[in-house]
Amino acid sequence: SRTFAQKKADELEDEAHDLPKWSPEMSYRGQQYRYLNHQSNVIGYVKVKLLSASNLKRRDWSYLGGVPGASTLGLSKGSEISPYMEFSVGRSTKSSSIVANTSNPSWKRESFTIPLRKGTFEDGMPVILKVRGMESQAVLESVLPTAVKGDKSLGNGGVDITELCTGSKDIIDTTINLDPCGEVHCLIAYEPHGIEPAVGDIVVMEAFSRKKTNLILDPQAPMKVLAVNGNYLHAQYRMLTERFGAVKIHRNGVFVVERLNFIDSIWNLAMKPSDIVLNTKAGHKATKIAKPYVNYVGELAKPAVFSAQLAVGAVKASVNAGLTG
C-alpha cells in the first residue's frame, strides 16, 4: 500500500495542469513532488490600471440615431457612444466600468487583477494581454425584437507582456491600438503566485519561460536553487548530456515543486542508516517480506509527524511575530 505522503503527492499530480519531469534525485526520498499543485493552477496575476481611451467609433450604424428625442430619452446613443474595455489573458477576462456618452473616455480609479492560469499556454508561447473596446447598448436597442442582442464591439487589440512575466520588465506603460480604430492607454504589471523560492528548493520553469529549441536544458526538468540574489536564482540542473549545469533565472520564471522542512531533514537523517542496510541484497529481500508491516507502522506514525510539523510551524510563527512586533 502507498504511504500517506505518496498518496497525497499522487493526488496533486492528478490535479496539476503543468506536470514537470520527475527526477528521484531532486525529490524527497524518491516520492513525487509534494508541492506540485500548491499554486492551485494559477501562475500569477496580471495587474492592469486603465487610464484612458481615445478616437473610439461605432463600427455600425444605429438605426435609432435619427429618431427625434431618442438620444435625450436614453433610447438611442445617436452619434455618442458609452464605451467600456474588456481585458483578457487566456481564459480569464475582466471588464471596466462604463463611461457614458463620449468617444474619448478616461478612468480615475480603474484597476483590476487578471489571473494567469496554468494549462493556458504551450511551452515558449508568448503571453498576450488582449483588449476589446465595447459599446454599452441603449435600453430600447437591446430589447427590440429586430435589434442585435448584446453589447457591440468597437475594436480589438493586444500587447505582448511576456517580458513582464519573465521579470525582464517591472511595468509596461503603453498605448494599445484597436482595430479598426481607437487607442487605449494603460499601465500593466505582473506578480507571481506561489511559494517564494529559497535555497535548497526544487523549482521548474513556468510555461512562458521554456524554449523548445534549447538543446542543453530540458525545459520541464527540475532545478535545485543554489543561491538567491534579489529577484534572481542561481539554479543547478542536469543537462541532456547527463552532466550538471547552472543557470541564472528570474524568480518569476519558475515555481516550487519540492521543499525540505525541518521535520523532513530529521526524518531523512534518521532513515539514512536503514537505507544503507536495505539497499543490500539481503536488505531487498527483508524489505519485500516486511513491507506491509513497515507501511502499517508508517500510517500509525502519521498523526505524530503531522503534530510535529504543526509545532514547528507554530515556533516559526512566534519567531516571525517577535521580529515584526
Disulfide bonds with the S-S distance in Angstrom:
none
